[in-house]
Amino acid sequence: MAADGKLTLAGPFLDNGDVRGIFIFNVNTIEEAEVDPAVKAGRLIMESHPWYGQKGAKFK
């Protein structure tokens, strides 16, 4: 998904809580994000939160 430009950011949380990490997708519909191979395989459970980022903002 990263090669397709749909996965913007991904990484683990380091506090050993119930939520283990975050993936930020750049997609138009939730269905596009749900095709993530780890979600499809049942390795990850997806919890969706629509989010709007400022135009032109970049992650370094």
SETIZA-752662 format. One record per atom (N, C-alpha, C): atom name; residue in three letters; x, y, z; residue number from 1. Coordinates in steps of 0.1 Angstrom, whole numbers, always signed. Layout:
BEGIN
{"CA" "ala" {X Y Z} NUM}
...
# end
This chain:
BEGIN
{"N" "met" {+8 -12 +0} 1}
{"CA" "met" {+0 +0 +0} 1}
{"C" "met" {+9 +13 +0} 1}
{"N" "ala" {+20 +12 +6} 2}
{"CA" "ala" {+30 +23 +6} 2}
{"C" "ala" {+34 +26 -8} 2}
{"N" "ala" {+37 +16 -16} 3}
{"CA" "ala" {+42 +18 -30} 3}
{"C" "ala" {+31 +24 -38} 3}
{"N" "asp" {+18 +21 -35} 4}
{"CA" "asp" {+7 +27 -42} 4}
{"C" "asp" {+4 +41 -37} 4}
{"N" "gly" {+11 +46 -27} 5}
{"CA" "gly" {+8 +60 -22} 5}
{"C" "gly" {-4 +60 -13} 5}
{"N" "lys" {-9 +49 -8} 6}
{"CA" "lys" {-21 +49 +0} 6}
{"C" "lys" {-17 +48 +15} 6}
{"N" "leu" {-5 +43 +19} 7}
{"CA" "leu" {-1 +43 +33} 7}
{"C" "leu" {+9 +54 +35} 7}
{"N" "thr" {+5 +64 +43} 8}
{"CA" "thr" {+13 +76 +45} 8}
{"C" "thr" {+23 +74 +56} 8}
{"N" "leu" {+18 +68 +67} 9}
{"CA" "leu" {+26 +67 +79} 9}
{"C" "leu" {+22 +54 +87} 9}
{"N" "ala" {+32 +47 +93} 10}
{"CA" "ala" {+29 +35 +101} 10}
{"C" "ala" {+40 +33 +111} 10}
{"N" "gly" {+36 +29 +123} 11}
{"CA" "gly" {+45 +26 +133} 11}
{"C" "gly" {+39 +21 +146} 11}
{"N" "pro" {+47 +15 +154} 12}
{"CA" "pro" {+42 +9 +167} 12}
{"C" "pro" {+41 +20 +178} 12}
{"N" "phe" {+32 +18 +187} 13}
{"CA" "phe" {+32 +26 +200} 13}
{"C" "phe" {+42 +19 +209} 13}
{"N" "leu" {+49 +26 +218} 14}
{"CA" "leu" {+59 +20 +226} 14}
{"C" "leu" {+55 +18 +241} 14}
{"N" "asp" {+42 +20 +243} 15}
{"CA" "asp" {+38 +19 +257} 15}
{"C" "asp" {+31 +6 +261} 15}
{"N" "asn" {+31 -4 +253} 16}
{"CA" "asn" {+26 -17 +255} 16}
{"C" "asn" {+11 -17 +259} 16}
{"N" "gly" {+4 -8 +254} 17}
{"CA" "gly" {-11 -7 +257} 17}
{"C" "gly" {-18 -16 +248} 17}
{"N" "asp" {-32 -16 +249} 18}
{"CA" "asp" {-40 -24 +241} 18}
{"C" "asp" {-39 -21 +226} 18}
{"N" "val" {-38 -8 +223} 19}
{"CA" "val" {-36 -3 +209} 19}
{"C" "val" {-21 -4 +206} 19}
{"N" "arg" {-17 -11 +196} 20}
{"CA" "arg" {-3 -14 +194} 20}
{"C" "arg" {+4 -5 +184} 20}
{"N" "gly" {-4 +2 +176} 21}
{"CA" "gly" {+3 +10 +166} 21}
{"C" "gly" {-7 +18 +158} 21}
{"N" "ile" {-2 +26 +148} 22}
{"CA" "ile" {-10 +34 +140} 22}
{"C" "ile" {-6 +33 +125} 22}
{"N" "phe" {-16 +33 +117} 23}
{"CA" "phe" {-14 +34 +102} 23}
{"C" "phe" {-22 +46 +98} 23}
{"N" "ile" {-16 +55 +90} 24}
{"CA" "ile" {-24 +66 +84} 24}
{"C" "ile" {-24 +63 +69} 24}
{"N" "phe" {-36 +62 +64} 25}
{"CA" "phe" {-38 +59 +50} 25}
{"C" "phe" {-43 +72 +43} 25}
{"N" "asn" {-39 +74 +31} 26}
{"CA" "asn" {-44 +84 +22} 26}
{"C" "asn" {-54 +78 +12} 26}
{"N" "val" {-66 +76 +16} 27}
{"CA" "val" {-76 +70 +7} 27}
{"C" "val" {-89 +78 +8} 27}
{"N" "asn" {-97 +75 -2} 28}
{"CA" "asn" {-110 +82 -3} 28}
{"C" "asn" {-121 +75 +4} 28}
{"N" "thr" {-120 +62 +6} 29}
{"CA" "thr" {-131 +55 +13} 29}
{"C" "thr" {-124 +45 +23} 29}
{"N" "ile" {-132 +41 +33} 30}
{"CA" "ile" {-127 +32 +43} 30}
{"C" "ile" {-124 +18 +37} 30}
{"N" "glu" {-132 +15 +27} 31}
{"CA" "glu" {-130 +2 +20} 31}
{"C" "glu" {-116 +1 +14} 31}
{"N" "glu" {-110 +12 +9} 32}
{"CA" "glu" {-97 +11 +4} 32}
{"C" "glu" {-87 +8 +14} 32}
{"N" "ala" {-88 +13 +26} 33}
{"CA" "ala" {-79 +10 +37} 33}
{"C" "ala" {-81 -5 +42} 33}
{"N" "glu" {-93 -10 +41} 34}
{"CA" "glu" {-96 -23 +47} 34}
{"C" "glu" {-89 -34 +38} 34}
{"N" "val" {-83 -31 +27} 35}
{"CA" "val" {-77 -41 +19} 35}
{"C" "val" {-62 -44 +23} 35}
{"N" "asp" {-58 -37 +34} 36}
{"CA" "asp" {-45 -39 +40} 36}
{"C" "asp" {-43 -54 +42} 36}
{"N" "pro" {-32 -60 +37} 37}
{"CA" "pro" {-30 -74 +38} 37}
{"C" "pro" {-30 -79 +53} 37}
{"N" "ala" {-25 -72 +62} 38}
{"CA" "ala" {-25 -77 +76} 38}
{"C" "ala" {-39 -77 +82} 38}
{"N" "val" {-47 -67 +78} 39}
{"CA" "val" {-61 -67 +82} 39}
{"C" "val" {-69 -79 +76} 39}
{"N" "lys" {-67 -81 +63} 40}
{"CA" "lys" {-73 -92 +56} 40}
{"C" "lys" {-69 -105 +61} 40}
{"N" "ala" {-57 -107 +66} 41}
{"CA" "ala" {-52 -119 +71} 41}
{"C" "ala" {-56 -122 +86} 41}
{"N" "gly" {-62 -111 +92} 42}
{"CA" "gly" {-66 -112 +106} 42}
{"C" "gly" {-55 -110 +116} 42}
{"N" "arg" {-43 -106 +112} 43}
{"CA" "arg" {-32 -103 +121} 43}
{"C" "arg" {-35 -90 +128} 43}
{"N" "leu" {-42 -80 +122} 44}
{"CA" "leu" {-45 -67 +128} 44}
{"C" "leu" {-60 -65 +128} 44}
{"N" "ile" {-65 -58 +138} 45}
{"CA" "ile" {-79 -54 +138} 45}
{"C" "ile" {-79 -39 +136} 45}
{"N" "met" {-87 -35 +126} 46}
{"CA" "met" {-87 -21 +122} 46}
{"C" "met" {-98 -14 +130} 46}
{"N" "glu" {-94 -2 +135} 47}
{"CA" "glu" {-103 +7 +141} 47}
{"C" "glu" {-102 +20 +133} 47}
{"N" "ser" {-112 +25 +127} 48}
{"CA" "ser" {-112 +36 +118} 48}
{"C" "ser" {-116 +49 +125} 48}
{"N" "his" {-108 +60 +122} 49}
{"CA" "his" {-111 +73 +127} 49}
{"C" "his" {-108 +83 +115} 49}
{"N" "pro" {-118 +88 +109} 50}
{"CA" "pro" {-115 +98 +98} 50}
{"C" "pro" {-108 +110 +104} 50}
{"N" "trp" {-98 +115 +96} 51}
{"CA" "trp" {-90 +125 +101} 51}
{"C" "trp" {-86 +134 +89} 51}
{"N" "tyr" {-86 +147 +92} 52}
{"CA" "tyr" {-82 +157 +81} 52}
{"C" "tyr" {-69 +163 +85} 52}
{"N" "gly" {-60 +162 +76} 53}
{"CA" "gly" {-47 +169 +78} 53}
{"C" "gly" {-46 +181 +69} 53}
{"N" "gln" {-39 +191 +74} 54}
{"CA" "gln" {-37 +204 +67} 54}
{"C" "gln" {-31 +201 +53} 54}
{"N" "lys" {-36 +208 +43} 55}
{"CA" "lys" {-30 +207 +30} 55}
{"C" "lys" {-16 +211 +30} 55}
{"N" "gly" {-7 +203 +24} 56}
{"CA" "gly" {+7 +207 +23} 56}
{"C" "gly" {+15 +202 +35} 56}
{"N" "ala" {+9 +197 +46} 57}
{"CA" "ala" {+16 +192 +57} 57}
{"C" "ala" {+24 +180 +53} 57}
{"N" "lys" {+36 +178 +58} 58}
{"CA" "lys" {+44 +167 +55} 58}
{"C" "lys" {+50 +161 +67} 58}
{"N" "phe" {+52 +148 +67} 59}
{"CA" "phe" {+59 +141 +77} 59}
{"C" "phe" {+73 +139 +73} 59}
{"N" "lys" {+82 +141 +83} 60}
{"CA" "lys" {+97 +139 +80} 60}
{"C" "lys" {+102 +126 +86} 60}
# end
